[in-house]
Amino acid sequence: MLTTPISQRLHPLSVAPMMDRTDRHFRYFMRQITRKTLLYTEMITAQAILHGDRNKLLGFDPEEKPLSLQIGGDDPQLLAKCARIAEDMGYDEVNLNVGCPSNRVQNGHFGACLMSQPELVADCVAAMQAVVDIPVTVKHRIGIDQCDRYEDMVKFVTTVATAGCYRFTVHARKAWLNGLSPKDNRNIPPLRYDDVYRLKHEHPELWIEINGGIKTLDHAGNHLQQVDAVMIGRAAYDTPYIFALADRDIYAVDEALTRHQVVMAMLPYIARWTEQGTKLHSITRHMLQLFHGIPGSRAWKRHLTDHSCRPGAGPDTVTAALAQVPEIMSINTYITAPLSM
């Protein structure tokens, strides 16, 4: 069991990078709920960063920080250029994706398939570390295909650690590179939390974060007795307001916003973006689950779904949806129990 108090650890909670989920609008929304939790971008390939619309791909509001840029790639020199761009833009860390098993990612020779080449990953990390002062971290699986023994994971982690990486986020499921979709790879391979615990216990010098199947703060609290940090993925999107209690109980943030206050805090942001031509739906699609489990949630979602795509939709559309939900002043109502400290 770890002895360092949760409140004194660096980023004990994070929201996982999720494709088509963790864009800048979702991150700004989440930042109204949690001031301290580490947020991630979607995975962005090195080629896209170097040759794409950089402001569209990498732009963020300063309020989104602390913020990590997750990169996909396998070329040390290209990744080093991307890391420098990330640092220059103000990102707090760079994370290398060694966990995604999709065919598209494999065809680009990055993601989970790189677990079979720990020396290459170490070279990538070393190249990025050499040009930036911000942390370079790695997110990976416990294994891939038949290379899924605990010893295989340890070899991968210790090899990469020699390049100067000391922070690892471990998805506690193996990945099958063929035969399972990315969705199935998030659900079918069994969770092996004990392997992640063992990694931390045998390598206390490393900062180990656990990921995979974690849906409640109680669940996260149990993991935080064994590892340094917890990353929450789909539950952060489906039940985002659970992070209000995380701020209070871990980071001692005194003024957590109620759900209604979160919506009101979003209105100036929504006005700014819709006035620039952004469709309201691009923002409100991330807010649909704010009132999960609350009376009026269905009406809130129905109003936003029906009206956010209409021409001219803006803040008034959101306030009209908010009027469908009775105001609840306590952040504790209809929410899971706080983290055990």
PEZI-V409941 format. One record per backbone hydrogen bond with DSSP energy under -0.5 kcal/mol. CO is the residue of the C=O (numbers start at 1). NH is the residue of the N-H. If there is no record, write none. Layout:
BEGIN
CO_NH ; CO_NH
END
This chain:
BEGIN
5_8 ; 6_9 ; 9_11 ; 9_12 ; 12_230 ; 13_38 ; 14_16 ; 14_232 ; 18_21 ; 18_22 ; 21_23 ; 23_27 ; 24_28 ; 25_29 ; 26_30 ; 27_31 ; 28_32 ; 29_32 ; 29_33 ; 30_33 ; 30_34 ; 38_15 ; 39_68 ; 44_72 ; 45_49 ; 46_50 ; 47_51 ; 48_52 ; 52_54 ; 53_57 ; 54_58 ; 55_59 ; 61_64 ; 62_65 ; 66_39 ; 67_92 ; 67_93 ; 68_41 ; 68_70 ; 69_71 ; 69_95 ; 70_44 ; 71_97 ; 72_46 ; 74_76 ; 75_79 ; 76_80 ; 77_81 ; 78_82 ; 79_83 ; 80_84 ; 81_85 ; 82_86 ; 83_87 ; 84_88 ; 85_89 ; 86_90 ; 86_91 ; 87_90 ; 92_135 ; 93_69 ; 94_137 ; 95_71 ; 95_97 ; 96_98 ; 96_139 ; 97_111 ; 98_141 ; 100_112 ; 102_106 ; 103_107 ; 104_108 ; 105_110 ; 106_109 ; 110_113 ; 111_114 ; 112_115 ; 113_116 ; 114_117 ; 117_120 ; 117_121 ; 118_122 ; 119_123 ; 120_124 ; 121_125 ; 122_126 ; 123_127 ; 124_128 ; 125_129 ; 126_130 ; 128_131 ; 128_132 ; 135_94 ; 135_137 ; 137_96 ; 138_169 ; 139_98 ; 140_171 ; 143_175 ; 144_147 ; 146_148 ; 147_144 ; 149_153 ; 150_154 ; 151_155 ; 152_156 ; 153_157 ; 154_158 ; 155_159 ; 156_160 ; 157_161 ; 158_162 ; 160_163 ; 160_165 ; 161_164 ; 166_168 ; 166_207 ; 167_138 ; 168_170 ; 168_209 ; 169_140 ; 169_171 ; 170_172 ; 170_211 ; 171_142 ; 172_192 ; 173_142 ; 175_145 ; 175_177 ; 181_185 ; 182_186 ; 183_186 ; 184_187 ; 184_188 ; 184_189 ; 192_195 ; 192_196 ; 193_196 ; 193_197 ; 194_198 ; 195_199 ; 196_200 ; 197_201 ; 198_202 ; 199_203 ; 203_206 ; 206_208 ; 207_168 ; 208_228 ; 208_229 ; 209_170 ; 210_231 ; 211_172 ; 213_215 ; 216_220 ; 217_221 ; 218_222 ; 219_223 ; 220_224 ; 222_225 ; 223_226 ; 223_227 ; 225_2 ; 229_210 ; 230_14 ; 230_232 ; 231_212 ; 232_16 ; 233_236 ; 233_237 ; 234_237 ; 234_238 ; 235_239 ; 239_242 ; 240_243 ; 241_244 ; 241_245 ; 242_245 ; 242_246 ; 243_247 ; 244_248 ; 245_249 ; 246_250 ; 246_251 ; 247_251 ; 247_253 ; 252_254 ; 254_256 ; 258_262 ; 259_263 ; 260_264 ; 261_265 ; 262_266 ; 263_266 ; 263_267 ; 264_267 ; 264_268 ; 266_270 ; 267_271 ; 268_272 ; 269_273 ; 270_274 ; 271_275 ; 272_276 ; 273_278 ; 274_277 ; 279_282 ; 279_283 ; 280_283 ; 280_284 ; 281_285 ; 283_286 ; 284_287 ; 284_288 ; 287_290 ; 289_292 ; 291_294 ; 294_297 ; 296_300 ; 297_301 ; 298_302 ; 299_303 ; 300_304 ; 301_305 ; 302_306 ; 303_307 ; 304_308 ; 307_310 ; 308_281 ; 310_313 ; 314_317 ; 314_318 ; 315_319 ; 316_320 ; 317_321 ; 318_322 ; 319_323 ; 321_324 ; 322_325 ; 327_329 ; 330_333 ; 332_335
END
